[in-house]
Amino acid sequence: MEKKCTVCAALKPAEGFYSNPKTSDRLSSQCRDCTKAAVKKRRRLDPKVQEYDRKRGSRMSVDKLRDYRARFPEAYAARTAVGNAVRDGKLQKEPCLFCGTAKVHGHHRDYSKPLEVIWLCARCHNRLHANFPETAAHEPKP
């Protein structure tokens, strides 16, 4: 079976189209090549899609999260405790210790004391670990 693409007007075999159960022939109206080109263009030009891609890239996959939990159970437990304490109102976020920015997360000096944190913005937190690698509590210390 062959079908004509509505975008490039080329006659292509059914394998050249994505499936679409809503159409009578169960195939998309545009060929795979035209669909891919449209998606690429949208990714390049649509700010909403670009923002989604940026956020998606920073999320941890389920496998990576599972591996992290297994490798650093004390760190995971401490971060969870802080999140729960903030949610329950038992712990209040404060401005960044170094620059005063309001958007912060907790830095643990010692994971065995989960609610003892200093509040740092992402930039200052990264700088702290870059300049003082020994402050990474979950990394093995020499």
C-alpha positions in Angstrom: 0.0 0.0 0.0 1.2 3.5 -0.8 0.1 6.9 0.4 0.6 10.5 -0.6 2.1 12.8 2.0 0.1 16.0 2.5 3.2 18.1 3.0 5.8 17.0 0.4 3.2 15.3 -1.9 5.5 12.3 -2.3 4.0 8.9 -2.8 5.5 6.6 -0.2 5.0 3.1 1.2 2.9 2.7 4.4 6.1 2.1 6.3 7.1 5.7 5.5 4.2 7.0 7.8 3.7 6.9 11.5 0.6 5.1 12.7 -2.5 7.1 13.8 -5.4 5.1 15.0 -7.8 8.0 14.5 -7.6 8.0 10.7 -9.4 5.6 8.5 -6.2 4.0 7.1 -4.6 4.2 10.5 -1.6 6.2 9.2 -0.6 9.8 9.7 -1.3 12.3 6.9 2.3 13.4 6.6 5.3 11.1 6.0 7.9 10.4 8.7 10.5 12.7 7.1 8.1 15.7 7.1 7.0 14.9 10.6 10.6 14.8 11.8 11.3 18.1 10.1 8.3 19.7 11.7 9.3 18.5 15.2 12.9 19.7 14.7 11.6 23.1 13.6 9.3 23.3 16.6 12.0 22.3 19.0 14.3 25.0 17.6 11.7 27.9 17.5 9.1 27.3 20.3 10.2 28.8 23.6 7.8 26.5 25.5 9.3 23.4 24.0 12.9 24.7 24.7 12.0 25.4 28.3 10.5 21.9 28.6 13.7 20.4 27.1 15.9 22.3 29.5 13.9 21.1 32.5 13.7 17.5 31.2 17.5 17.4 30.8 18.0 18.2 34.4 15.7 15.6 35.8 17.1 12.4 37.1 16.0 9.2 35.4 14.4 6.5 37.4 17.4 4.3 37.0 19.8 7.1 38.0 17.7 7.9 41.0 17.6 4.2 42.1 21.3 4.0 41.7 21.8 7.2 43.7 19.6 6.0 46.5 21.6 2.7 46.7 25.0 4.4 46.6 24.2 7.2 49.1 21.3 6.1 51.4 22.3 8.5 54.2 22.3 11.5 51.8 19.0 10.5 50.3 17.4 10.1 53.7 18.8 13.5 54.9 17.5 15.3 51.8 14.1 13.7 52.2 14.0 14.7 55.9 14.7 18.3 55.0 12.0 18.3 52.3 9.5 16.8 54.7 10.4 19.3 57.5 10.0 22.3 55.1 6.7 20.9 53.9 5.4 20.4 57.4 6.6 23.8 58.6 9.2 22.4 61.1 12.1 24.0 59.1 12.1 27.4 57.4 14.1 28.2 54.3 16.4 31.2 54.7 18.1 33.3 52.1 21.4 32.1 50.6 24.1 32.4 53.2 26.5 34.0 50.8 24.5 36.1 48.4 21.0 36.5 50.0 19.1 35.0 47.1 15.6 33.7 48.1 15.6 30.5 45.9 17.7 28.1 47.9 18.2 24.5 48.9 19.8 22.9 51.9 23.5 22.0 52.1 24.4 19.3 54.6 27.7 19.4 56.3 26.9 16.1 58.0 24.2 13.7 56.7 23.9 12.1 60.2 22.3 15.4 61.3 19.7 15.7 58.6 18.0 18.9 59.8 21.2 20.8 60.3 21.6 22.6 56.9 22.9 25.8 55.6 20.8 27.4 52.9 22.5 28.1 49.6 21.4 29.1 46.1 22.4 26.7 43.3 25.2 29.0 42.1 26.8 29.4 45.6 26.3 25.7 46.3 28.1 24.8 43.1 30.9 27.2 44.0 31.2 25.8 47.5 31.7 22.3 46.1 34.0 23.4 43.3 36.3 25.3 45.7 36.1 22.9 48.6 35.4 19.4 47.3 35.7 17.9 50.8 32.3 19.6 51.5 30.6 17.0 49.4 29.4 14.9 52.4 28.4 11.9 50.3 31.8 11.6 48.5 34.4 9.3 50.1 37.0 11.3 52.0 40.7 10.4 51.6 
